[in-house]
Amino acid sequence: MKVASIQMVSGISLDANLNEAMRLLRQAAQLGAELAVLPEYFCFMGHQDADKLVIAETPGLGTVQDFLSDAARAHKLWVVGGTMPMATDDPTHAANASLVYSPKGKCVSRYDKIHLFRYDNGKERYDESEVLAAGDTPVVFEVTDASGQSWRIGQSVCYDLRFPELYRELAADVLLMPAAFTYTTGRAHWEVLLRARAIESQAFMIASAQGGRHENGRSTWGHSMVIDPWGEVLGMHAEGPGVVVADLDMARLQEVRQQLPALEHRRLG
């Protein structure tokens, strides 16, 4: 299955972000991708965290959901909509939700980010729990590629990457990682964590990041990539908008799991 990891530098204009996402999805389709993953907050990065509450949508209704459905159908792609804010029962908090659309434009999966990022080094401070409600359910979905091969795909988002127990529960063939890692934490930990999750899960990893200097002054690390079950980087885009395309080979995944059957050797959990 050919997949695309899409990198963006999203800003404060919803329309501009959606236009850019469409351009990159079109590029992914032209390169032969069957599944494309957008980054976390692909549709909007406001001046303040609370700004995302203004554009929070309800299931099945809203500009961003319509965009994802239309884009998937127009380009005949499985589209993973990075993340977007979805309304909750509490108007002061939204869910950071990753929606998946089939090539027919149908929403087939939703994952609400479980782990909420908090970081304070005295210069940079982030606390997602101030405006986001944490999810509580791991999510997997199935994709059948053009050859008829079925893939078990596990969803995760950004800060989830630091919690390996989530990936054990997903037990997937392909792991998704839409993210907006800060420049500081990304430079230190992004690639090593991605490769570790791929290696220990013996799964492919598609990591789609925000990567650059944003209108709101925030800097994100980027380095979107696709990684194989042995931890090898199949493709990477360091900074700025771009598309990484790679082929996921089920035979390669099975080879790794057969030669080193670590998943069968687990004794705890």
C-alpha positions in Angstrom: 0.0 0.0 0.0 1.4 3.4 -1.0 0.9 6.0 1.7 1.6 9.7 2.1 2.7 11.6 5.2 1.7 15.3 4.8 3.5 18.1 6.5 2.0 21.6 6.9 2.7 24.9 8.7 -0.9 25.8 9.5 -1.9 29.3 10.4 -4.9 31.3 11.7 -7.0 31.2 8.6 -9.3 28.2 8.3 -9.9 28.7 4.6 -6.2 29.1 3.8 -5.3 26.0 5.8 -8.0 23.9 4.0 -6.8 25.2 0.6 -3.2 24.2 1.5 -4.4 20.8 2.7 -6.3 20.2 -0.5 -3.2 21.1 -2.5 -1.1 18.6 -0.6 -3.7 15.9 -0.7 -3.9 16.4 -4.5 -0.2 16.0 -4.7 -0.3 12.8 -2.6 -3.0 11.4 -4.9 -1.0 12.2 -8.0 2.0 10.4 -6.5 -0.1 7.3 -6.2 -1.0 7.3 -2.5 -4.0 5.2 -1.4 -3.9 6.6 2.2 -2.8 10.1 3.2 -2.3 11.5 6.8 -2.6 15.2 7.6 -0.9 16.6 10.7 -2.4 17.6 14.0 -4.3 20.9 13.9 -4.0 20.9 10.1 -7.1 23.1 9.8 -6.2 25.8 12.4 -3.6 27.0 14.8 -4.9 30.1 16.5 -3.3 32.9 18.4 -4.4 31.3 21.7 -5.3 27.7 22.6 -8.9 28.8 23.4 -9.4 30.0 19.8 -9.9 26.4 18.7 -13.2 26.3 20.7 -14.7 28.8 18.3 -14.4 26.3 15.3 -15.3 23.1 17.2 -17.7 21.0 15.2 -20.4 18.5 16.1 -20.3 15.0 14.5 -21.5 15.0 10.9 -21.8 18.8 10.7 -19.2 21.4 9.9 -16.8 22.9 7.4 -13.8 20.8 8.2 -15.7 17.5 8.2 -17.3 18.5 4.8 -13.8 19.3 3.5 -12.3 15.9 4.6 -15.3 14.0 3.1 -15.1 15.9 -0.2 -11.3 15.6 -0.4 -11.4 11.8 0.2 -14.0 11.3 -2.4 -12.5 13.7 -5.0 -9.0 12.1 -4.8 -10.2 8.5 -4.1 -8.1 8.5 -1.0 -8.3 7.2 2.6 -7.8 10.5 4.4 -6.8 10.8 8.0 -7.8 14.3 9.0 -4.9 14.9 11.4 -6.8 16.4 14.2 -9.6 19.0 14.5 -11.6 20.4 17.5 -14.9 18.6 18.2 -17.5 19.9 20.6 -18.1 18.3 23.9 -20.8 18.7 26.6 -18.5 21.3 28.2 -18.3 24.5 26.1 -15.0 25.4 27.7 -13.3 22.2 26.4 -13.1 20.4 23.0 -12.0 17.0 22.0 -8.8 16.9 19.8 -10.2 14.4 17.3 -8.7 12.5 14.4 -11.3 11.5 11.8 -10.7 9.0 9.0 -12.6 9.1 5.7 -12.9 6.4 3.1 -12.5 7.0 -0.6 -16.3 7.2 -0.8 -16.2 10.2 1.6 -17.6 8.3 4.6 -16.3 8.9 8.1 -15.2 5.4 9.2 -13.3 6.1 12.4 -12.8 8.7 15.1 -10.1 8.8 17.7 -10.0 11.4 20.5 -6.5 12.1 21.8 -6.0 10.4 25.1 -2.8 12.0 26.5 -2.8 15.8 26.8 0.5 17.6 26.6 1.9 19.7 29.4 5.4 21.3 29.3 7.0 24.2 31.1 10.7 24.9 30.9 10.4 28.4 32.2 10.4 29.9 28.7 7.8 27.8 26.9 4.6 26.7 28.6 1.9 24.4 27.2 -1.1 22.8 28.9 -3.6 21.2 26.6 -5.9 20.3 29.5 -6.9 23.9 29.9 -9.1 23.7 26.7 -9.1 20.1 25.7 -11.0 17.1 27.1 -9.0 13.8 27.0 -10.3 10.8 25.2 -10.2 7.4 26.8 -10.6 4.8 24.1 -7.9 3.3 21.8 -9.1 3.0 18.2 -8.2 0.8 15.2 -9.8 0.5 11.8 -9.3 -1.7 8.8 -8.2 -0.7 5.3 -8.2 -2.9 2.2 -5.7 -1.7 -0.3 -5.8 -1.9 -4.1 -4.3 -5.3 -4.1 -6.9 -6.7 -1.7 -4.5 -6.8 1.3 -6.2 -5.9 4.6 -4.3 -3.7 7.1 -5.1 -3.1 10.8 -4.4 0.6 11.4 -4.0 2.1 14.9 -4.6 5.8 15.7 -2.6 8.0 18.0 -1.8 11.7 18.2 1.3 13.7 19.2 1.9 13.3 22.9 0.5 9.8 22.8 3.9 8.9 21.3 5.4 8.9 24.8 3.1 6.2 26.1 4.1 2.8 24.7 1.3 0.9 26.5 -1.2 2.5 24.1 0.6 0.9 21.1 0.7 -2.5 22.7 -3.1 -2.3 23.0 -3.5 -1.2 19.4 -1.6 -4.2 18.1 -1.7 -2.8 14.6 0.1 -3.3 11.3 0.3 0.5 10.8 0.5 3.2 13.4 -0.6 6.8 12.7 1.0 9.8 14.3 -0.4 13.2 13.3 1.5 15.7 15.5 2.5 19.2 16.2 5.6 18.6 18.3 7.3 21.7 19.6 10.7 22.5 18.1 12.3 22.0 21.5 10.8 18.5 22.3 10.9 17.4 18.7 14.6 18.1 18.2 15.3 16.0 21.3 12.9 13.1 21.0 10.7 13.0 17.9 12.6 10.5 15.7 13.9 8.3 18.5 10.4 7.9 19.9 8.9 7.2 16.5 11.5 4.6 15.6 11.1 3.0 19.1 7.3 2.7 18.7 7.7 1.1 15.3 10.4 -1.3 16.4 8.7 -2.5 19.6 5.3 -2.8 17.8 6.8 -4.4 14.7 4.6 -2.1 12.7 4.9 0.7 10.1 4.6 4.2 11.4 3.2 7.2 9.4 4.2 10.4 11.2 2.7 13.6 9.8 3.8 16.8 11.5 3.5 20.5 11.6 6.9 21.9 10.7 8.0 25.5 10.7 7.3 28.9 12.1 3.6 29.6 12.5 1.7 32.9 12.4 1.0 32.6 16.1 4.7 32.6 16.8 5.0 29.0 17.7 7.7 26.8 16.1 7.1 23.2 15.4 9.8 20.5 14.6 8.4 18.9 11.4 10.5 16.0 10.1 7.4 14.0 8.9 8.4 10.5 8.0 7.4 6.9 7.3 9.2 4.2 9.2 9.2 0.4 8.6 8.8 -2.3 11.3 12.6 -2.6 11.6 12.9 1.0 12.5 14.3 2.1 9.1 13.2 5.5 7.8 11.6 5.1 4.4 11.2 8.8 3.7 11.4 12.1 5.5 10.5 15.8 5.0 12.3 18.1 7.4 10.8 21.6 7.3 7.9 23.5 5.6 5.0 22.0 3.7 5.6 18.8 1.8 4.6 15.2 1.1 6.4 12.0 1.9 5.3 9.0 -0.1 6.4 5.4 0.7 5.3 1.8 0.0 4.2 -0.4 2.9 4.9 -4.0 2.1 3.0 -6.6 4.1 5.6 -9.2 3.2 8.2 -7.0 4.9 6.1 -6.7 8.1 5.6 -10.5 8.2 9.3 -11.1 7.6 10.2 -8.9 10.6 7.7 -10.6 12.8 8.7 -14.1 11.8 12.5 -13.5 12.1 12.2 -11.8 15.5 8.9 -13.0 17.1 9.1 -10.5 19.9 5.4 -10.0 20.0 4.9 -13.7 20.7 7.6 -13.5 23.5 5.8 -11.0 25.7 5.3 -12.2 29.2 3.9 -9.1 31.0 0.7 -7.3 30.1 
